[in-house]
């Protein structure tokens, strides 16, 4: 990693839930289904902000049905 590049922002499940106003259960389901990438460091599970942005983009609807 170049010296000027920062490591990715890692968020806990609780931080993701609070930031995006979604339940922790929804986050766990998406991660277990392989729809949302996660980072495991020891027993801690974290989510990269970039992966969350991609996940949100894939679930963005363009029209009301």
Buried (B, 14 or more C-beta within 10 A) or exposed (E): EEEEEEEEEBBBBEBBBEEEEEEEEEBBEBBEEEEBBBEEEEEEBBBBBEBBEEBEEEEEEEEEE
